[in-house]
Amino acid sequence: MTTALDFGTSTTLVATTAAGVVPLGTLDAALPSIIGYDDDGTLVIGEPAEVLSPTQAVRSIKRSITERRDFVPVDLPAGVRDVRVDDLIGHLLHEAVRRAAARGADLTAPGVRLGCPAMWDGPQRRRLLDAAVRSGLSLTLESLVDEPVAAGIAWLATNARSVAGEAAGEAWEAEAPLRVVVFDMGGGTLDVAVLDVRGPHHREVSVLAALGAPEAGDALDEAIADDLDFTLARYGVDTDSLPRPDRARELLLDAARRVKIRLTTEEETVVPLHRDTFGRVEIWYTREQLNAVFARQMDRAEQYVAAALRVARLTELVGRSARDIARLPLETIVADVDLVLLSGGMSQVPYVAERLRRIFPERTRIEFAAPRPAHAVAIGLAHTEGYGRLNMYRPAFDVALEWDDGRGFRTIYEAFTPLVEAVQVARGSADLRYVRTGSELGLPRQGTGVLRVKSYSDTRVRATVDGAKLDGYAVTLSDSFEFSIYPNGRIKIVDGTGTHEGQIEDWHTIG
């Protein structure tokens, strides 16, 4: 049995292959990802933290890793203090471990899977891993699974034999590859991943591209709250002039969250405003208004979808240059997408599917990754053991250069660093690749070095340069040294003896 932990921006979930989602919350399956301190300084987590004053509680603590923040301000009995983010995350994960154990799910046993945003790089992943290990979880770096990949596996686990070609009235062959876009919009981040699913019964999942943005549900809540603030002003209520404007703002954010949830199933709802703060004002909010404030965020989300699909094309580069791919019209790059999977709580907002339906062809299926899309990542994490996962966009291995018998050392490619940045695609750059130079690395201007490769699983990286293994390949150090990896697996090395070509023949696999 595999046990999995989905530490989300808004909620935290646990799932197992045997039991599915394990209930952690007192009223729901999820543990609210909220932590804070009550009036006497006692640490409270989950549901008790939801009723704290907004200044005493920390919501969306996971966003601090995305934003690379080390501290957050919290109102303690001794006054407002900066509290270490990683300590708060550790306490929250420890509470998830405790509640899961009470329900028969052991998160301290080997083999646990933990999700993380696909947009996170190596240092961000290690930061979460360190906090999780301190909380009692038995994890290594290969235990981390990109959240949109997990969402895709959640769908595959139950639908692998009835795949997307049915939408075009075709009979799909069981071994035909699928081109899948996962649109994973949660509370703090948007992850757009392009997957190729192939192999016997579609059990090999290759990440061709994974782009993201640090705005999702929280950003929409803030936009709705701004809209409510403007509406209140028309009723004569000036939020900034209230006795506690910071408190009023938090109450508006809470009202915005509730409105957003209600409008996923209703066309109109009354805004639940706190009467002691805002008075006896009754405001109604419609789905049309929600869509209007959501529109700009979805404009940016569509740009990420397009950029991710262009990056995915770079892994093929058959008869086209990178600049050609960057200039392809949208209708061309979406034409070969078989399936769009919606994951994360925000994907339940009807406007998300409505907008995506406009840009994909009719034959492309758009559906939830799981019956409850907020549970998709947790369910998929629990089923990852049976799927090979290859990350061609953020390879899961390090490449280092050492010299002087190891006394000199530089990491020239760190695992999970993107080979291509979204901004490069948007600019139409002609030579899209990951590249490091000798001057950037501060290498010696002469001598000989040796390349070393470290994989984060039991599977070795099969890569060669000039017919020799990349791991152990000798290079001549010089001012002109350059090391590049291209999205299609091509390797180029420039050293004191000239230019050397290579290829990653078998991308890193995590089983």
Beta strands, then each sheet from edge to edge (+ up, - down):
strand 1: 3-7
strand 2: 11-16
strand 3: 20-22
strand 4: 31-32
strand 5: 34-37
strand 6: 43-45
strand 7: 57-59
strand 8: 71-76
strand 9: 79-84
strand 10: 113-116
strand 11: 144-146
strand 12: 178-185
strand 13: 190-198
strand 14: 204-213
strand 15: 268-270
strand 16: 284-286
strand 17: 339-343
strand 18: 365-368
strand 19: 388-391
strand 20: 397-403
strand 21: 408-413
strand 22: 434-437
strand 23: 448-455
strand 24: 462-465
strand 25: 468-469
strand 26: 474-476
strand 27: 482-485
strand 28: 490-495
strand 29: 498-506
strand 30: 509-510
sheet 1: 3+ 2- 1+ 10+ 11+
sheet 2: 3+ 2- 4+
sheet 3: 6+ 5- 7+
sheet 4: 8+ 9-
sheet 5: 18+ 17+ 12+ 13- 14+ 19+ 30-
sheet 6: 15+ 16-
sheet 7: 21+ 20- 23+ 26-
sheet 8: 22+ 27- 28+ 29- 24+ 25-
end
